[in-house]
Amino acid sequence: MKRNRNISVASMIKTLFFAAFCTIILVSCSSKVTHDQIFDKEFDGIRLLPAPDYSDSRMWYENLHDKNGNDADLFYICSTETTDWTDDATGQTFHFADITRNEHRSALLSEMAGVDSLIATGCNFYSPYYRQVTIDGLLADTINFKSRSFAAFQDVEHAFNYFLKHKNNNRPFILMGYSQGGFCVLELLKRMTADVAKRMVAAYIIGYKVTADDLKYLYIKPATGATDIGVTICYNSVDSPDAEIPLLSRGSVIGINPANWHTNATPATLCDTLTATLDTVTNLVCISGYKGKVNKIPYIGRNGNYHTLEIPFYSRVLSQNITDRINAWQRLHLQHK
């Protein structure tokens, strides 16, 4: 597939949000939760909505780009797109997404459709709606970051198992998650079995970290180049290491520069105007030359941190890299047939 390589960062960002906005207009949730339907179990003092039924098509964003059955699937997990909400009947505030509320579904759909429009390369694109922790639930009180993230991960694990059994049909697949979604990819890798891992082309952990303890797990293997397979790609972008957000990236022991897929400090030009260089001490990708707007993360954002631009910055190279790794996986497995 030929792609226009003369795309500015600004135009990529506009594409992400415009495509998502157009899709939101077409999709909405018709059901309204009543007080009697809400909250059937406790976790961390927070009552969650009943678990989503992933046999229900409304619990998925899907775009079946692979019309010939020759490519692979991409399983994508959204970043944190939702905010706290209050039950009208009780006045209680909740820190997990309600995936039957239009505003929460629209927020998740915006990212799903936007990422799909930027990076899907002939893959079938699958992304589940899940009861993610809200921005406020994660970041206003970071002491509960891990416990709440694990609660939300249960949905993702169920969705991934359903995907493997009912949608994937034993095809090769890509795992990709952004921010809270990156945390979920990490946890999926820790629980992955050998028969599933052999079909995994690669796992992309975007905007989150991989620690030394994480590397003790068999199927978390750092990527070292552009076409190695069965590996984990991890990156976090800043203008300088001082702009790091510790909660998301400090302590990451792996990193790769998506602009050239090197793990050393060789700089690379990105989108003709930016230069990306991997800091091999912190494993952060340092971007120079960016003059555009940056939306900081609520509560913990820092000037010079590009967490909200991790996919728009690299969408072209991510798209090509997905294709390259799938091709490498297919070549290897054709040799063994």
C-alpha positions as a Python dict, from the first residue, in 0.01 Angstrom:
ca = {
    (1, 'M'): (0, 0, 0),
    (2, 'K'): (145, 335, -103),
    (3, 'R'): (131, 615, 150),
    (4, 'N'): (193, 987, 125),
    (5, 'R'): (508, 1049, 325),
    (6, 'N'): (483, 1430, 314),
    (7, 'I'): (240, 1453, 603),
    (8, 'S'): (291, 1709, 877),
    (9, 'V'): (235, 1636, 1243),
    (10, 'A'): (-42, 1897, 1245),
    (11, 'S'): (-229, 1727, 960),
    (12, 'M'): (-199, 1389, 1130),
    (13, 'I'): (-346, 1530, 1450),
    (14, 'K'): (-632, 1686, 1253),
    (15, 'T'): (-694, 1353, 1078),
    (16, 'L'): (-711, 1169, 1410),
    (17, 'F'): (-975, 1394, 1557),
    (18, 'F'): (-1172, 1459, 1238),
    (19, 'A'): (-1208, 1090, 1156),
    (20, 'A'): (-1311, 1014, 1510),
    (21, 'F'): (-1564, 1297, 1517),
    (22, 'C'): (-1727, 1180, 1195),
    (23, 'T'): (-1757, 827, 1327),
    (24, 'I'): (-1912, 942, 1656),
    (25, 'I'): (-2195, 1106, 1465),
    (26, 'L'): (-2282, 768, 1316),
    (27, 'V'): (-2268, 560, 1634),
    (28, 'S'): (-2450, 602, 1962),
    (29, 'C'): (-2578, 385, 2242),
    (30, 'S'): (-2954, 362, 2262),
    (31, 'S'): (-2981, 211, 2609),
    (32, 'K'): (-2999, 413, 2931),
    (33, 'V'): (-2893, 263, 3260),
    (34, 'T'): (-3146, 276, 3540),
    (35, 'H'): (-3059, 277, 3908),
    (36, 'D'): (-3182, -82, 3944),
    (37, 'Q'): (-2937, -201, 3675),
    (38, 'I'): (-2633, -36, 3825),
    (39, 'F'): (-2352, -176, 4040),
    (40, 'D'): (-2337, -539, 4136),
    (41, 'K'): (-1990, -582, 4287),
    (42, 'E'): (-1724, -399, 4481),
    (43, 'F'): (-1358, -330, 4411),
    (44, 'D'): (-1140, -80, 4597),
    (45, 'G'): (-1457, 63, 4752),
    (46, 'I'): (-1600, 135, 4405),
    (47, 'R'): (-1900, -48, 4268),
    (48, 'L'): (-1857, -148, 3908),
    (49, 'L'): (-2117, -191, 3642),
    (50, 'P'): (-2190, -548, 3537),
    (51, 'A'): (-1920, -692, 3315),
    (52, 'P'): (-1960, -628, 2942),
    (53, 'D'): (-2079, -920, 2731),
    (54, 'Y'): (-1828, -945, 2448),
    (55, 'S'): (-2061, -1159, 2242),
    (56, 'D'): (-2260, -835, 2201),
    (57, 'S'): (-2139, -645, 1893),
    (58, 'R'): (-2201, -315, 2074),
    (59, 'M'): (-1904, -395, 2297),
    (60, 'W'): (-1663, -374, 2002),
    (61, 'Y'): (-1528, -129, 1750),
    (62, 'E'): (-1438, -336, 1445),
    (63, 'N'): (-1311, -248, 1100),
    (64, 'L'): (-1238, -547, 878),
    (65, 'H'): (-976, -407, 641),
    (66, 'D'): (-841, -747, 540),
    (67, 'K'): (-1078, -850, 264),
    (68, 'N'): (-865, -1138, 134),
    (69, 'G'): (-782, -1313, 459),
    (70, 'N'): (-407, -1288, 396),
    (71, 'D'): (-298, -1040, 660),
    (72, 'A'): (-339, -1021, 1036),
    (73, 'D'): (-553, -876, 1314),
    (74, 'L'): (-477, -577, 1533),
    (75, 'F'): (-618, -580, 1889),
    (76, 'Y'): (-609, -224, 2022),
    (77, 'I'): (-672, -107, 2380),
    (78, 'C'): (-768, 256, 2435),
    (79, 'S'): (-594, 505, 2657),
    (80, 'T'): (-779, 689, 2933),
    (81, 'E'): (-1055, 884, 2760),
    (82, 'T'): (-1329, 910, 3024),
    (83, 'T'): (-1395, 1115, 3337),
    (84, 'D'): (-1568, 1055, 3668),
    (85, 'W'): (-1945, 1040, 3662),
    (86, 'T'): (-2223, 1059, 3919),
    (87, 'D'): (-2527, 836, 3958),
    (88, 'D'): (-2828, 1068, 3955),
    (89, 'A'): (-3022, 852, 4200),
    (90, 'T'): (-2757, 827, 4471),
    (91, 'G'): (-2524, 1119, 4407),
    (92, 'Q'): (-2230, 878, 4427),
    (93, 'T'): (-1925, 950, 4210),
    (94, 'F'): (-1765, 661, 4021),
    (95, 'H'): (-1409, 627, 3894),
    (96, 'F'): (-1469, 370, 3620),
    (97, 'A'): (-1622, 421, 3277),
    (98, 'D'): (-1985, 329, 3226),
    (99, 'I'): (-1978, 185, 2876),
    (100, 'T'): (-2351, 228, 2832),
    (101, 'R'): (-2331, 607, 2874),
    (102, 'N'): (-2322, 795, 2546),
    (103, 'E'): (-2051, 1034, 2659),
    (104, 'H'): (-1820, 751, 2765),
    (105, 'R'): (-1883, 545, 2452),
    (106, 'S'): (-1824, 850, 2234),
    (107, 'A'): (-1495, 928, 2408),
    (108, 'L'): (-1369, 572, 2356),
    (109, 'L'): (-1498, 558, 2000),
    (110, 'S'): (-1316, 880, 1918),
    (111, 'E'): (-982, 717, 1993),
    (112, 'M'): (-1067, 381, 1838),
    (113, 'A'): (-1176, 533, 1508),
    (114, 'G'): (-896, 787, 1504),
    (115, 'V'): (-619, 532, 1562),
    (116, 'D'): (-777, 295, 1310),
    (117, 'S'): (-781, 570, 1047),
    (118, 'L'): (-413, 650, 1105),
    (119, 'I'): (-237, 318, 1145),
    (120, 'A'): (-449, 29, 1013),
    (121, 'T'): (-257, -125, 724),
    (122, 'G'): (-482, -395, 588),
    (123, 'C'): (-526, -552, 931),
    (124, 'N'): (-864, -627, 1077),
    (125, 'F'): (-891, -373, 1359),
    (126, 'Y'): (-1059, -479, 1686),
    (127, 'S'): (-1096, -266, 1996),
    (128, 'P'): (-1317, -349, 2297),
    (129, 'Y'): (-1519, -110, 2505),
    (130, 'Y'): (-1409, -165, 2863),
    (131, 'R'): (-1472, -21, 3208),
    (132, 'Q'): (-1150, 171, 3209),
    (133, 'V'): (-1044, 376, 3507),
    (134, 'T'): (-1134, 740, 3451),
    (135, 'I'): (-873, 1014, 3425),
    (136, 'D'): (-976, 1133, 3771),
    (137, 'G'): (-973, 781, 3914),
    (138, 'L'): (-620, 718, 3788),
    (139, 'L'): (-446, 1048, 3832),
    (140, 'A'): (-618, 1255, 4098),
    (141, 'D'): (-534, 989, 4356),
    (142, 'T'): (-237, 795, 4217),
    (143, 'I'): (-205, 573, 4524),
    (144, 'N'): (-485, 365, 4369),
    (145, 'F'): (-334, 364, 4019),
    (146, 'K'): (-236, -4, 4012),
    (147, 'S'): (-534, -149, 4199),
    (148, 'R'): (-788, 35, 3986),
    (149, 'S'): (-595, -44, 3667),
    (150, 'F'): (-606, -414, 3752),
    (151, 'A'): (-982, -392, 3801),
    (152, 'A'): (-1025, -241, 3455),
    (153, 'F'): (-784, -495, 3309),
    (154, 'Q'): (-1023, -778, 3391),
    (155, 'D'): (-1252, -656, 3113),
    (156, 'V'): (-964, -638, 2867),
    (157, 'E'): (-853, -990, 2953),
    (158, 'H'): (-1205, -1122, 2894),
    (159, 'A'): (-1228, -929, 2566),
    (160, 'F'): (-894, -1065, 2445),
    (161, 'N'): (-992, -1422, 2527),
    (162, 'Y'): (-1321, -1374, 2342),
    (163, 'F'): (-1130, -1225, 2047),
    (164, 'L'): (-899, -1526, 2032),
    (165, 'K'): (-1183, -1776, 2048),
    (166, 'H'): (-1444, -1611, 1828),
    (167, 'K'): (-1284, -1349, 1604),
    (168, 'N'): (-918, -1420, 1538),
    (169, 'N'): (-954, -1764, 1374),
    (170, 'N'): (-590, -1856, 1450),
    (171, 'R'): (-451, -1568, 1243),
    (172, 'P'): (-135, -1376, 1337),
    (173, 'F'): (-212, -1070, 1545),
    (174, 'I'): (-68, -743, 1673),
    (175, 'L'): (-128, -623, 2030),
    (176, 'M'): (-128, -248, 2082),
    (177, 'G'): (-222, -34, 2380),
    (178, 'Y'): (-178, 332, 2462),
    (179, 'S'): (-124, 465, 2817),
    (180, 'Q'): (-378, 272, 3034),
    (181, 'G'): (-410, 46, 2731),
    (182, 'G'): (-32, -6, 2738),
    (183, 'F'): (-60, -124, 3098),
    (184, 'C'): (-323, -373, 2981),
    (185, 'V'): (-99, -502, 2700),
    (186, 'L'): (177, -558, 2954),
    (187, 'E'): (-56, -764, 3172),
    (188, 'L'): (-183, -966, 2874),
    (189, 'L'): (177, -1054, 2789),
    (190, 'K'): (241, -1174, 3143),
    (191, 'R'): (-51, -1417, 3115),
    (192, 'M'): (6, -1528, 2756),
    (193, 'T'): (34, -1898, 2676),
    (194, 'A'): (274, -2056, 2428),
    (195, 'D'): (8, -2143, 2172),
    (196, 'V'): (-112, -1781, 2164),
    (197, 'A'): (237, -1629, 2175),
    (198, 'K'): (344, -1814, 1861),
    (199, 'R'): (85, -1615, 1663),
    (200, 'M'): (174, -1278, 1813),
    (201, 'V'): (358, -1067, 1558),
    (202, 'A'): (449, -797, 1810),
    (203, 'A'): (317, -603, 2108),
    (204, 'Y'): (323, -223, 2118),
    (205, 'I'): (324, -61, 2463),
    (206, 'I'): (284, 308, 2385),
    (207, 'G'): (308, 572, 2656),
    (208, 'Y'): (377, 330, 2939),
    (209, 'K'): (679, 153, 3085),
    (210, 'V'): (835, -194, 3099),
    (211, 'T'): (1034, -253, 3417),
    (212, 'A'): (1306, -502, 3506),
    (213, 'D'): (1049, -713, 3690),
    (214, 'D'): (832, -722, 3379),
    (215, 'L'): (1118, -871, 3177),
    (216, 'K'): (1109, -1181, 3396),
    (217, 'Y'): (804, -1293, 3199),
    (218, 'L'): (872, -1523, 2906),
    (219, 'Y'): (685, -1335, 2636),
    (220, 'I'): (804, -984, 2715),
    (221, 'K'): (1105, -955, 2485),
    (222, 'P'): (1243, -611, 2392),
    (223, 'A'): (1241, -521, 2024),
    (224, 'T'): (1587, -449, 1885),
    (225, 'G'): (1503, -351, 1528),
    (226, 'A'): (1235, -286, 1270),
    (227, 'T'): (1137, -642, 1179),
    (228, 'D'): (1196, -871, 1476),
    (229, 'I'): (880, -1058, 1573),
    (230, 'G'): (726, -1182, 1896),
    (231, 'V'): (876, -876, 2062),
    (232, 'T'): (761, -580, 2271),
    (233, 'I'): (794, -226, 2138),
    (234, 'C'): (792, 43, 2408),
    (235, 'Y'): (842, 418, 2380),
    (236, 'N'): (766, 744, 2561),
    (237, 'S'): (828, 1089, 2407),
    (238, 'V'): (953, 1414, 2565),
    (239, 'D'): (1145, 1722, 2461),
    (240, 'S'): (1406, 1637, 2727),
    (241, 'P'): (1436, 1378, 3006),
    (242, 'D'): (1337, 1647, 3260),
    (243, 'A'): (985, 1637, 3115),
    (244, 'E'): (931, 1272, 3207),
    (245, 'I'): (611, 1174, 3389),
    (246, 'P'): (741, 927, 3650),
    (247, 'L'): (415, 737, 3690),
    (248, 'L'): (412, 643, 3323),
    (249, 'S'): (772, 601, 3216),
    (250, 'R'): (1027, 617, 3497),
    (251, 'G'): (1206, 289, 3546),
    (252, 'S'): (1144, 160, 3197),
    (253, 'V'): (1436, -63, 3107),
    (254, 'I'): (1355, -90, 2739),
    (255, 'G'): (1302, 170, 2471),
    (256, 'I'): (1322, 204, 2096),
    (257, 'N'): (1316, 503, 1863),
    (258, 'P'): (1013, 464, 1632),
    (259, 'A'): (1165, 707, 1383),
    (260, 'N'): (1442, 461, 1289),
    (261, 'W'): (1377, 152, 1507),
    (262, 'H'): (1718, 178, 1670),
    (263, 'T'): (1791, 114, 2036),
    (264, 'N'): (2097, 340, 2036),
    (265, 'A'): (2124, 718, 2030),
    (266, 'T'): (2129, 755, 1651),
    (267, 'P'): (1899, 1050, 1570),
    (268, 'A'): (1635, 1027, 1300),
    (269, 'T'): (1422, 1276, 1110),
    (270, 'L'): (1050, 1245, 1167),
    (271, 'C'): (792, 1410, 938),
    (272, 'D'): (1065, 1630, 782),
    (273, 'T'): (1054, 1884, 1066),
    (274, 'L'): (1125, 1685, 1382),
    (275, 'T'): (1426, 1495, 1508),
    (276, 'A'): (1385, 1195, 1738),
    (277, 'T'): (1673, 1067, 1949),
    (278, 'L'): (1662, 787, 2206),
    (279, 'D'): (1811, 877, 2542),
    (280, 'T'): (1972, 545, 2631),
    (281, 'V'): (1989, 626, 3003),
    (282, 'T'): (1617, 690, 3055),
    (283, 'N'): (1489, 508, 2742),
    (284, 'L'): (1288, 818, 2652),
    (285, 'V'): (1257, 940, 2294),
    (286, 'C'): (1361, 1307, 2285),
    (287, 'I'): (1188, 1514, 2018),
    (288, 'S'): (1336, 1841, 1892),
    (289, 'G'): (1179, 2088, 1653),
    (290, 'Y'): (815, 2061, 1756),
    (291, 'K'): (642, 2401, 1777),
    (292, 'G'): (278, 2293, 1790),
    (293, 'K'): (26, 2275, 2069),
    (294, 'V'): (51, 2008, 2338),
    (295, 'N'): (-245, 1914, 2556),
    (296, 'K'): (-105, 1822, 2896),
    (297, 'I'): (-244, 1527, 3089),
    (298, 'P'): (-464, 1645, 3379),
    (299, 'Y'): (-311, 1634, 3728),
    (300, 'I'): (36, 1501, 3634),
    (301, 'G'): (120, 1656, 3296),
    (302, 'R'): (450, 1838, 3249),
    (303, 'N'): (567, 2098, 3001),
    (304, 'G'): (766, 1926, 2728),
    (305, 'N'): (600, 1589, 2777),
    (306, 'Y'): (441, 1453, 2457),
    (307, 'H'): (228, 1177, 2604),
    (308, 'T'): (-84, 1300, 2424),
    (309, 'L'): (97, 1293, 2088),
    (310, 'E'): (251, 947, 2101),
    (311, 'I'): (42, 812, 1812),
    (312, 'P'): (0, 1130, 1599),
    (313, 'F'): (378, 1189, 1601),
    (314, 'Y'): (458, 842, 1473),
    (315, 'S'): (145, 733, 1286),
    (316, 'R'): (315, 697, 948),
    (317, 'V'): (611, 498, 1080),
    (318, 'L'): (388, 287, 1306),
    (319, 'S'): (167, 200, 1011),
    (320, 'Q'): (467, 95, 801),
    (321, 'N'): (625, -94, 1088),
    (322, 'I'): (311, -298, 1149),
    (323, 'T'): (319, -401, 783),
    (324, 'D'): (692, -482, 796),
    (325, 'R'): (662, -699, 1106),
    (326, 'I'): (360, -885, 967),
    (327, 'N'): (553, -954, 648),
    (328, 'A'): (849, -1080, 853),
    (329, 'W'): (618, -1308, 1054),
    (330, 'Q'): (463, -1448, 737),
    (331, 'R'): (800, -1510, 571),
    (332, 'L'): (926, -1698, 874),
    (333, 'H'): (619, -1917, 899),
    (334, 'L'): (610, -1991, 527),
    (335, 'Q'): (962, -2129, 560),
    (336, 'H'): (844, -2371, 827),
    (337, 'K'): (543, -2504, 636),
}
